[in-house]
Amino acid sequence: MSTSNIYVYLLLKALLAFVILLASQAFFYLANTRIFHVDGFSEWCGILWGNMTFGIATIGCVLLPYFVANLLPFKFRWNKHYHTLTEILLYYVPVLFILVSNICDAAYYQYTYRRLSGEIFRYLGISGNMTSLWPHFLVDYWHATVVGIALIIFTIWMGNRFQLSARNKYRKHGLNDVVGLIVGSACVLFLLRGGFGKNIEWQDAAKYCQAKNSALVTNSGYNVVRTFNGGTLEEVNYMDEAAARKLFNPQFAPDETIMQAMSEGRTGWAPGGGRLTLGAGTDSVRQSYSNVVIIVLESFSQEYMGCYNKGIMKSFTPFLDSLAEHSVVYQGRANGKKSIEGIPAIFASLPTLMNFPITMSDYSDDSLYALPAVLRDHGFHTAFFHGSYNGVLSFDKLCEKMGFMQYYGQNEYMADPMSRTSDYDGCWGIYDELFLQYMVRRLGTFPEPFMSGVFTLSSHHPYTMQPEHEGDFEEGPHPLCRVVSYTDNALRKFFDQARKTDWYKNTTFIITADHSGQGLHREYNDYNGWYTIPMLIYRPMNEEVLAQENGAEQSFHKVYPRLMQQTDIMPTLLDYLGIETRTTCFGTSAFRNPDNGWQIAFGNGYYQLESPKGIAVLSQDKDEGNGNMELLKAIIQQYNHRLISNQLGRNN
């Protein structure tokens, strides 16, 4: 199709981009149908209308330079070389960008339950060996690869069918060009605003449907462009500061009730129970603390565990199920859907309630007084273990900032005399079984008390394990299940070796996850299921004796219905160890708030709070749910203020 009318030509090219965007949006939904649950025709209409609105805004946003280059009323826009350059750089590059980002997100969304945003450019640079991972992605998600290639070919083929021919050089075009500039500029403004109404913002997606389905409305290309500087917060004032603090006070300080419980000398899982009396019966009686080991499992959901999933499917964690029978078990909740969000939540009680992870945001230099720093100041030796390459996700820098004295990564592992080149999985790092054995050996060299964290990695795409274990574990409905069983077995071997050490009985183990894995059933593909993770506290020292002496309430054979989010781990451990300190925690101690735990998270432009009252959802212009909306607003208000004013330290 050839035309000498540049305005018709621009309209045709804009329509092509719009159709391609809608096609990739349709594929995004088809690839994730098990995640989204639309309630009826009315919500579908809202989703379709939202797609039209955001689609228009996306075309206006990414093609703005292209429209400007072709609307300027100058003759050079008809130059052949100028036209070719603008077509390639200002049309095909941005159109293929929004296409590829949508197609990639069709696969990536299954892991994060969030559309891509501006953080992706920073994330790719620190997230691992992408060169070795891309071939796995292209093959494992072949359907996305095929659809993506087909749409790219169609875009280029159809785009080249639209031809802009030379206009009549003998006619005067001055008035036509001026009118075209005015009308064209108005049309571009219409596109940028997403229609005639209020200027559309990426957070407005939840206006068209339930917030949990808002990812079907917006698209990845628009999100990335509009959240490119998404690491900045704004002050919000839902209520006065005194009212906000009454609902939730993020300042952790010594508490009279906790001090009273400690003075009563209670043992077991109780305030002060982590304080140990060593040398009883001798002339040298002294007080010390329990060692602490926090095990963070990659992509573990309650859905995969028999002790949690109530038979919804077979268990892939026989060892953890057996350990749960001798542990305090909570209803664990993650505060995010990415590893880079989970580690600060667990070790610094700091969730990510913004588009960018804390370490990539404008507040990455804020002062912290995290759990490792607090315990270090109370005589603990602190160390963090992660089998990936040193520098992945900047974990080594984050750990130093949080107060870990030592960091053990792939470099340190490979320097160990017992390591082999084949211990590297070829993608992420050292296989879990081998790295956990290395950790046991290193823990034996630490002075007590110590606090160590470890973050596993094998239960992550591309789901590899040591070749000698291939075929040892039963397949499940998803490739992740088999590797979950492998990591569970690696934990069994870790505990088998730890039991042979002198430090084992004096250690408290916290077993949790960085975030949940892929939801395989309806119950785990909704607000309640997206963030469910294990939360086990296991203390081997004299557990049966403590139960007999102190009553059933001190037994380790109990499952608590309380929600315990990642940010609750730090304040709970400080109370358990009897550490009297001041710091900032965006969670609550299980001992100070035993019945009303809650969980907060942010994604796709909305905040979510789960509490005993239900689910509360807050987006820019919309409240949803039957949960504690006032508590949600109080937390957000104080979170934004403290990050903006750098008040995350010990005395703020």
matplotlib code that plots the C-alpha trace (Angstrom):
import matplotlib.pyplot as plt

x = [0.0, 1.5, 0.4, 1.9, -0.2, 2.2, -0.6, -2.4, 0.9, 1.5, -2.0, -1.5, 1.9, 0.3, -2.6, -0.1, 1.8, -1.5, -2.6, 0.8, 0.6, -2.9, -1.8, 1.1, -1.3, -3.5, -0.6, 0.4, -3.0, -3.1, 0.3, -0.9, -4.6, -4.1, -3.0, -5.8, -9.4, -11.8, -15.2, -17.7, -18.5, -18.5, -14.9, -13.9, -15.3, -13.3, -10.1, -10.7, -11.4, -8.3, -6.3, -7.5, -6.7, -3.3, -2.6, -3.3, -1.1, 1.7, 1.7, 1.8, 4.6, 7.0, 6.4, 6.5, 9.9, 8.7, 5.7, 7.7, 10.3, 7.5, 5.2, 7.9, 6.9, 10.2, 11.2, 14.0, 11.3, 10.9, 14.5, 15.1, 17.9, 16.2, 13.0, 15.0, 16.7, 13.5, 11.8, 14.5, 15.4, 12.2, 9.6, 10.8, 13.1, 10.4, 7.6, 9.8, 10.7, 7.1, 6.5, 9.5, 9.0, 5.4, 6.4, 9.2, 6.9, 4.5, 7.1, 8.7, 5.3, 4.9, 7.7, 7.1, 3.4, 4.4, 4.7, 8.2, 9.1, 12.0, 14.1, 14.8, 17.7, 19.5, 18.4, 19.9, 23.3, 23.5, 21.2, 23.6, 25.2, 22.6, 24.7, 24.4, 20.7, 19.3, 19.6, 17.6, 14.9, 14.5, 14.2, 12.2, 9.7, 9.7, 6.0, 7.0, 10.0, 7.9, 5.2, 7.7, 9.6, 6.3, 5.1, 8.5, 8.4, 4.8, 5.6, 8.5, 6.7, 3.5, 5.3, 7.2, 4.0, 3.1, 5.1, 5.4, 5.7, 7.0, 4.5, 3.8, 6.7, 4.9, 2.2, 2.5, 2.3, 3.0, -0.6, -1.2, 2.0, 1.0, -2.5, -1.0, 1.4, -1.5, -3.9, -1.2, 0.1, -3.5, -3.7, -0.4, -1.6, -4.7, -2.5, -0.3, -3.2, -4.8, -8.0, -10.0, -10.3, -7.8, -4.2, -3.6, -0.9, 0.5, -0.9, -4.4, -4.7, -6.6, -9.4, -10.6, -10.8, -9.9, -6.4, -5.2, -6.0, -4.5, -1.6, -4.0, -4.7, -1.3, 1.5, 5.2, 6.5, 4.5, 5.4, 9.1, 9.0, 6.8, 8.6, 12.2, 12.7, 10.6, 13.0, 11.6, 8.9, 6.5, 5.3, 1.7, -0.5, -3.5, -3.6, -1.7, 1.5, 0.2, -2.7, -0.4, 2.0, -0.9, -1.9, 1.7, 4.9, 8.0, 10.4, 11.6, 12.5, 12.6, 9.1, 8.1, 5.9, 8.8, 11.2, 8.8, 8.6, 12.3, 12.7, 10.5, 13.2, 10.9, 12.6, 11.7, 10.0, 9.4, 10.9, 14.4, 14.4, 17.4, 19.6, 21.6, 23.2, 26.5, 28.6, 25.8, 27.0, 30.6, 32.4, 32.1, 28.5, 28.0, 25.2, 25.4, 23.1, 21.8, 23.5, 21.1, 21.1, 18.5, 18.0, 16.4, 15.2, 14.9, 11.3, 9.7, 5.9, 3.7, 2.0, 4.9, 5.0, 2.8, 2.9, 1.1, -0.8, -3.5, -3.2, -3.9, -1.1, 1.6, 4.4, 7.8, 9.5, 9.6, 12.5, 11.0, 7.6, 9.4, 11.3, 8.0, 6.8, 9.5, 9.3, 7.2, 5.4, 3.8, 1.7, 4.7, 4.3, 6.8, 6.9, 7.7, 8.2, 11.9, 15.0, 16.4, 13.3, 13.3, 16.8, 16.3, 12.9, 14.3, 17.5, 16.6, 12.8, 12.5, 10.0, 10.0, 6.9, 7.9, 8.7, 12.4, 14.1, 15.6, 19.2, 18.4, 16.3, 17.2, 17.3, 20.0, 22.4, 20.0, 21.4, 20.3, 20.6, 19.8, 19.7, 23.3, 24.6, 22.5, 23.8, 27.3, 27.2, 26.1, 29.0, 27.8, 30.0, 27.9, 28.3, 26.2, 26.4, 25.2, 26.6, 26.2, 29.1, 30.2, 28.4, 25.2, 22.3, 24.9, 24.2, 27.8, 27.5, 24.0, 25.3, 28.2, 25.7, 23.4, 26.3, 27.5, 31.2, 31.9, 30.5, 30.9, 30.1, 31.2, 34.7, 35.2, 33.7, 36.0, 39.0, 38.1, 40.4, 37.4, 35.7, 35.6, 35.0, 32.0, 30.4, 29.2, 25.8, 26.7, 24.1, 23.6, 26.3, 27.2, 24.7, 22.7, 23.8, 27.5, 27.3, 25.3, 28.0, 30.6, 28.6, 28.6, 32.3, 32.7, 30.2, 32.5, 35.3, 33.2, 33.3, 30.0, 27.6, 27.2, 24.4, 24.6, 22.3, 22.3, 20.4, 20.0, 19.8, 19.1, 15.3, 15.4, 15.0, 16.6, 16.0, 19.3, 20.9, 24.0, 24.1, 24.4, 21.0, 19.1, 16.3, 16.4, 13.4, 9.8, 8.5, 5.6, 3.2, 6.0, 9.8, 10.4, 8.9, 11.7, 14.3, 12.4, 12.8, 16.5, 17.0, 14.9, 17.2, 20.2, 18.8, 18.5, 22.2, 23.0, 21.2, 22.8, 26.2, 25.3, 24.1, 27.7, 29.0, 29.4, 27.4, 24.3, 22.3, 22.9, 21.5, 18.1, 17.2, 14.8, 13.7, 11.9, 12.0, 12.9, 9.5, 7.0, 7.4, 4.9, 1.4, 0.1, -3.4, -6.2, -5.8, -2.2, -3.0, -4.8, -4.0, -3.9, -1.5, 0.9, 3.1, 2.8, 6.2, 7.4, 8.2, 9.7, 11.6, 13.6, 15.6, 17.1, 18.3, 16.2, 12.9, 11.1, 12.4, 11.3, 7.8, 7.6, 8.8, 6.9, 3.7, 2.2, 2.3, 6.1, 6.1, 7.7, 5.0, 2.6, 1.4, 0.5, -2.3, -0.6, 0.6, 4.4, 5.9, 9.5, 9.8, 8.6, 11.7, 14.1, 11.9, 10.9, 14.5, 15.5, 12.8, 13.6, 17.3, 16.5, 18.4, 17.6, 18.1, 16.5, 16.1, 13.5, 11.4, 8.5, 7.2, 6.1, 7.4, 5.4, 5.8, 4.4, 1.7, 0.9, -2.6, -2.8, 0.0, -0.3, 1.6, 2.2, 3.4, 3.4, 3.1, 1.5, 0.8, -1.1, -0.4, -1.8, -2.3, -3.4, -4.6, -7.1, -9.7, -9.1, -7.4, -7.1, -5.9, -5.0, -4.1, -3.9, -7.6, -9.2, -9.7, -10.7, -11.3, -12.5, -9.2, -7.6, -7.3, -6.3, -3.4, -2.3, -2.3, -0.5, 2.3, 2.7, 2.7, 5.5, 7.4, 7.6, 8.5, 11.3, 12.9, 12.7, 14.1, 16.7, 15.1, 15.8, 18.6, 18.6, 17.4, 14.8]
y = [0.0, 3.3, 6.8, 10.3, 11.6, 11.4, 11.7, 8.7, 6.9, 7.7, 6.6, 3.2, 2.7, 3.6, 1.1, -1.6, -1.0, -1.0, -4.3, -5.9, -4.7, -6.2, -9.5, -9.7, -8.9, -11.7, -14.1, -12.9, -13.9, -17.2, -18.1, -17.3, -18.3, -20.4, -17.3, -15.0, -15.5, -13.0, -12.6, -12.4, -10.4, -7.0, -7.4, -8.7, -5.5, -3.4, -5.3, -4.9, -1.2, -0.8, -2.5, -0.1, 2.9, 1.7, 0.5, 4.0, 5.6, 3.1, 3.9, 7.6, 7.2, 5.0, 6.5, 10.1, 10.8, 9.1, 11.3, 14.4, 13.5, 13.1, 16.0, 18.8, 20.9, 20.8, 19.2, 17.0, 14.6, 13.5, 12.7, 9.0, 8.6, 10.5, 8.5, 5.2, 6.3, 7.3, 4.1, 1.9, 3.8, 5.6, 3.1, -0.5, -0.4, 0.9, -1.2, -4.4, -3.3, -3.3, -6.6, -8.4, -7.1, -8.4, -11.8, -12.1, -11.1, -13.9, -16.3, -14.1, -13.2, -16.8, -16.2, -12.7, -12.1, -8.6, -6.9, -5.8, -2.3, 0.2, -1.8, -4.4, -2.5, -2.4, -5.9, -7.6, -6.2, -7.9, -10.9, -13.6, -15.1, -14.2, -15.4, -19.0, -18.6, -17.2, -20.5, -22.2, -19.6, -19.8, -23.6, -24.1, -21.4, -22.4, -21.3, -17.7, -17.9, -19.1, -16.5, -13.7, -14.6, -14.9, -11.5, -9.8, -11.2, -10.0, -6.6, -6.0, -7.6, -5.6, -2.4, -2.6, -3.0, 0.6, 2.8, 6.6, 7.9, 11.3, 14.0, 16.4, 18.8, 21.3, 22.0, 24.3, 22.4, 25.1, 25.5, 21.8, 21.2, 23.8, 22.3, 18.8, 19.8, 21.3, 18.4, 15.8, 17.3, 17.1, 13.5, 12.7, 14.4, 12.3, 9.2, 10.2, 10.8, 7.5, 9.2, 12.3, 11.7, 12.2, 11.6, 7.9, 6.7, 3.2, 2.8, 3.2, -0.3, -1.4, 1.0, -1.3, -4.6, -6.2, -5.3, -8.9, -8.9, -5.5, -7.1, -7.9, -4.3, -2.6, -3.8, -4.3, -1.8, 1.0, 0.0, 0.0, 3.4, 5.0, 3.5, 4.1, 6.3, 4.2, 4.2, 7.4, 7.7, 10.6, 11.5, 10.5, 11.8, 9.5, 10.5, 12.5, 10.9, 10.1, 8.2, 6.3, 5.3, 4.1, 1.7, 0.6, 1.8, 0.7, 1.5, -1.6, -0.9, -2.9, -3.8, -4.2, -7.3, -9.0, -8.0, -9.5, -12.8, -13.0, -12.3, -15.3, -17.5, -19.1, -21.5, -23.0, -20.9, -17.9, -14.4, -14.8, -18.5, -18.0, -17.0, -19.9, -20.7, -22.4, -24.3, -25.2, -27.4, -26.0, -23.0, -21.1, -20.4, -17.8, -16.4, -16.7, -16.8, -19.5, -19.7, -18.7, -20.2, -18.7, -20.9, -19.1, -21.5, -20.4, -20.4, -22.6, -22.5, -24.0, -25.7, -28.1, -29.1, -31.8, -30.1, -27.1, -28.0, -30.3, -32.9, -30.6, -32.5, -34.9, -33.5, -32.9, -32.1, -35.3, -34.1, -30.7, -32.4, -34.6, -31.6, -29.6, -32.3, -31.0, -27.3, -24.3, -23.7, -20.5, -19.5, -17.9, -15.0, -13.4, -9.6, -9.7, -11.9, -11.5, -12.7, -9.2, -8.2, -11.2, -10.8, -7.3, -8.3, -11.3, -9.8, -6.1, -6.2, -3.9, -4.8, -3.4, -1.2, 0.5, -0.4, -0.8, -3.1, -1.1, -1.8, -0.3, 2.7, 6.2, 5.0, 2.4, 4.5, 4.9, 3.9, 0.4, -1.3, -4.8, -8.1, -9.0, -5.7, -5.9, -9.4, -8.5, -5.7, -8.3, -10.6, -12.8, -13.8, -13.1, -14.7, -15.1, -18.0, -18.0, -20.4, -18.0, -15.9, -13.1, -9.9, -11.5, -9.1, -7.1, -9.4, -9.1, -5.4, -5.6, -8.2, -5.9, -3.0, -5.2, -6.1, -9.5, -9.8, -12.5, -13.4, -16.9, -17.1, -19.2, -17.7, -18.9, -22.3, -22.9, -22.0, -24.8, -27.9, -30.2, -28.3, -29.4, -27.6, -29.9, -28.5, -25.5, -26.0, -24.0, -21.3, -19.9, -21.4, -24.4, -27.2, -26.9, -30.3, -29.5, -25.9, -26.8, -29.4, -26.7, -24.4, -27.1, -27.2, -23.5, -23.1, -25.4, -22.9, -20.0, -18.8, -19.1, -17.6, -17.1, -16.0, -17.3, -17.0, -19.1, -18.7, -21.7, -21.6, -25.0, -24.7, -22.0, -22.2, -24.1, -26.6, -28.5, -30.9, -33.0, -35.5, -38.4, -37.5, -37.4, -39.9, -40.0, -37.7, -38.1, -35.7, -33.4, -31.2, -28.7, -29.2, -27.2, -29.9, -32.4, -29.9, -28.9, -32.6, -32.4, -29.3, -30.9, -33.9, -31.6, -30.1, -33.6, -34.2, -30.8, -31.6, -35.1, -33.5, -30.7, -33.2, -34.4, -31.0, -29.4, -26.3, -28.1, -28.4, -24.8, -23.5, -22.2, -22.8, -20.6, -22.1, -19.9, -18.8, -15.8, -15.9, -18.5, -20.6, -21.0, -21.6, -24.9, -24.9, -22.4, -21.9, -20.7, -18.3, -15.5, -12.9, -15.6, -17.9, -15.7, -15.1, -18.3, -19.6, -22.0, -20.5, -23.2, -22.6, -25.6, -25.8, -29.3, -28.7, -30.6, -30.1, -33.0, -32.2, -28.6, -29.8, -32.1, -29.5, -26.5, -27.9, -28.5, -24.8, -25.0, -28.0, -27.8, -29.9, -27.0, -25.2, -21.6, -20.0, -16.7, -15.0, -14.5, -12.4, -12.2, -8.8, -10.4, -12.6, -9.9, -8.5, -12.0, -13.2, -10.2, -10.9, -14.6, -13.9, -11.3, -8.6, -5.1, -2.7, 0.0, -0.2, 0.0, -3.0, -3.1, -6.2, -7.3, -9.8, -13.0, -12.6, -9.1, -9.7, -13.4, -13.5, -10.7, -11.1, -9.5, -9.3, -6.4, -6.4, -4.2, -5.1, -4.0, -0.5, -1.6, -2.4, -5.5, -6.2, -9.6, -9.8, -11.7, -9.3, -10.2, -8.7, -4.9, -3.6, 0.0, 1.5, 5.1, 5.8, 2.6, 0.7, -3.0, -5.8, -6.3, -6.1, -3.5, -0.5, 1.9, -0.2, -0.5, 3.2, 3.8, 1.4, 3.0, 6.5, 5.7, 3.6, 6.4, 9.0, 6.9, 6.0, 9.6, 11.1, 8.3, 7.2, 3.4, 3.4, 2.4, 5.7, 6.8]
z = [0.0, -1.1, -0.2, -0.6, 2.3, 5.2, 7.8, 6.4, 6.4, 10.1, 11.0, 9.2, 11.0, 14.4, 13.8, 12.9, 16.2, 18.1, 16.6, 17.3, 20.9, 21.4, 19.8, 22.3, 25.1, 24.0, 24.1, 27.5, 28.8, 27.0, 28.5, 32.0, 32.1, 35.2, 37.1, 36.3, 37.3, 35.8, 37.5, 34.6, 31.5, 33.3, 34.4, 30.9, 29.4, 31.8, 30.9, 27.2, 27.6, 29.8, 27.1, 24.5, 26.8, 27.8, 24.2, 22.9, 25.6, 24.8, 21.1, 21.9, 24.4, 22.6, 19.1, 20.2, 18.7, 15.5, 15.2, 16.0, 13.3, 10.7, 11.7, 11.5, 8.5, 6.8, 3.5, 4.9, 6.2, 2.6, 2.2, 1.5, 3.9, 6.7, 6.1, 6.3, 9.5, 11.3, 10.3, 11.7, 14.8, 15.7, 14.6, 14.4, 17.4, 19.8, 18.3, 18.6, 22.1, 23.3, 21.4, 22.8, 26.3, 26.3, 24.9, 27.5, 30.2, 29.2, 30.6, 33.3, 34.9, 36.0, 38.5, 39.7, 39.2, 38.2, 34.9, 33.9, 35.0, 34.7, 37.1, 34.5, 33.0, 36.3, 37.3, 34.2, 34.9, 38.3, 38.1, 37.0, 33.9, 31.4, 28.5, 29.7, 30.7, 27.5, 25.6, 28.3, 28.3, 24.5, 24.5, 27.7, 26.7, 23.0, 22.6, 23.5, 21.2, 18.3, 18.8, 19.3, 16.1, 14.2, 15.4, 14.6, 11.1, 10.6, 12.0, 9.6, 6.6, 7.1, 8.0, 4.7, 2.8, 3.8, 1.5, 1.6, -2.0, -3.0, -3.0, -5.9, -5.9, -8.1, -5.6, -2.6, 0.7, 3.3, 4.6, 4.5, 6.6, 9.2, 9.5, 9.6, 12.4, 14.5, 13.9, 14.2, 17.5, 18.9, 17.9, 19.5, 22.7, 22.5, 22.3, 25.1, 27.5, 26.6, 25.3, 26.0, 29.8, 32.6, 31.7, 32.1, 34.6, 34.8, 38.3, 36.9, 35.7, 38.8, 37.9, 35.1, 37.0, 40.3, 41.3, 41.2, 37.4, 36.7, 34.9, 32.1, 31.5, 31.3, 29.2, 29.8, 27.3, 28.8, 32.4, 31.6, 30.0, 32.6, 35.6, 34.3, 37.4, 39.6, 42.5, 44.0, 46.6, 47.4, 50.9, 51.6, 54.3, 54.9, 58.6, 61.2, 62.4, 65.9, 64.5, 62.1, 64.9, 67.0, 64.3, 63.6, 65.1, 63.1, 66.0, 67.7, 71.4, 74.6, 75.8, 79.4, 78.8, 77.0, 79.8, 82.4, 80.5, 80.3, 84.0, 84.7, 83.2, 80.6, 78.1, 74.8, 72.1, 74.3, 74.9, 76.1, 75.3, 73.1, 76.1, 77.3, 80.6, 79.9, 82.3, 84.8, 87.7, 87.4, 88.9, 85.6, 84.9, 82.2, 80.0, 76.2, 73.2, 71.0, 67.6, 64.8, 61.3, 58.8, 55.7, 52.8, 50.2, 46.6, 45.2, 47.9, 48.3, 50.9, 47.9, 47.5, 51.2, 52.8, 56.2, 54.6, 51.5, 53.1, 50.5, 47.5, 45.8, 46.9, 49.0, 47.4, 50.8, 52.9, 55.0, 55.8, 56.5, 59.1, 60.6, 60.9, 63.3, 65.7, 64.9, 65.6, 62.3, 61.2, 58.2, 56.4, 54.0, 51.7, 51.3, 47.6, 44.6, 43.9, 45.6, 45.7, 47.7, 50.0, 51.5, 52.9, 54.2, 56.1, 57.5, 57.8, 58.3, 55.3, 52.6, 49.1, 48.7, 45.5, 41.9, 42.4, 44.9, 47.8, 46.6, 43.2, 44.4, 45.4, 49.0, 48.6, 50.7, 53.6, 57.0, 58.3, 61.6, 60.4, 62.3, 61.5, 62.7, 65.9, 66.7, 65.7, 68.3, 70.9, 70.3, 67.4, 64.6, 61.4, 58.0, 54.8, 52.3, 48.7, 46.1, 43.1, 41.8, 44.0, 43.1, 41.9, 42.7, 44.6, 47.6, 48.8, 49.1, 50.7, 53.2, 54.2, 54.6, 56.8, 59.1, 58.0, 58.8, 56.2, 52.8, 51.3, 47.6, 44.6, 44.8, 48.4, 47.6, 44.6, 46.8, 49.2, 48.7, 48.4, 45.6, 41.9, 38.7, 38.1, 41.3, 39.2, 37.7, 34.5, 35.2, 38.7, 40.9, 43.1, 43.5, 46.8, 48.2, 47.8, 48.9, 52.1, 53.0, 52.5, 54.8, 57.6, 57.4, 57.6, 60.6, 62.6, 62.4, 63.7, 67.4, 69.2, 69.3, 65.6, 63.2, 59.7, 56.7, 53.6, 50.4, 48.2, 44.4, 42.7, 42.8, 40.1, 36.3, 34.5, 37.4, 37.4, 39.9, 40.1, 37.2, 39.6, 41.1, 37.8, 38.1, 41.9, 42.4, 41.2, 38.5, 39.4, 37.5, 37.0, 36.5, 39.7, 41.8, 41.1, 42.1, 45.2, 46.2, 45.4, 47.6, 50.4, 50.3, 50.3, 53.6, 55.0, 54.3, 55.8, 59.1, 59.1, 59.1, 61.5, 64.1, 64.4, 65.4, 68.8, 67.9, 66.6, 69.9, 70.8, 67.5, 66.5, 62.8, 60.9, 57.5, 55.1, 51.4, 49.4, 47.6, 46.6, 43.4, 40.6, 41.7, 40.3, 41.7, 41.9, 45.7, 45.1, 42.3, 44.1, 46.8, 49.5, 47.6, 45.8, 48.8, 50.8, 52.0, 54.7, 58.1, 60.4, 63.7, 64.8, 68.0, 68.6, 72.2, 74.8, 73.0, 74.6, 78.0, 77.7, 76.7, 79.8, 82.2, 81.0, 79.6, 76.2, 75.3, 75.1, 72.8, 69.5, 68.0, 67.2, 64.1, 64.7, 62.5, 62.9, 59.7, 59.9, 57.1, 56.3, 58.1, 61.3, 61.5, 62.8, 65.6, 66.7, 66.9, 68.8, 71.4, 71.5, 72.1, 74.7, 72.8, 74.2, 71.3, 69.3, 65.5, 62.8, 61.8, 59.3, 60.9, 64.3, 66.9, 67.1, 70.9, 71.1, 68.5, 68.9, 67.3, 64.7, 62.3, 58.9, 55.6, 53.3, 49.7, 46.6, 42.9, 39.6, 41.1, 44.2, 47.8, 49.5, 53.2, 54.4, 58.0, 60.1, 58.9, 55.3, 52.3, 51.8, 48.4, 47.8, 44.4, 43.3, 43.1, 44.4, 47.6, 47.6, 49.9, 53.5, 55.3, 57.6, 55.2, 57.9, 59.0, 55.4, 54.9, 58.2, 57.1, 53.7, 55.1, 57.6, 55.1, 52.5, 55.1, 56.7, 53.4, 52.1, 55.4, 56.0, 59.3, 59.2, 61.8, 65.5, 67.0, 64.5]

ax = plt.figure().add_subplot(projection="3d")
ax.plot(x, y, z, "-o")
ax.set_aspect("equal")
plt.show()
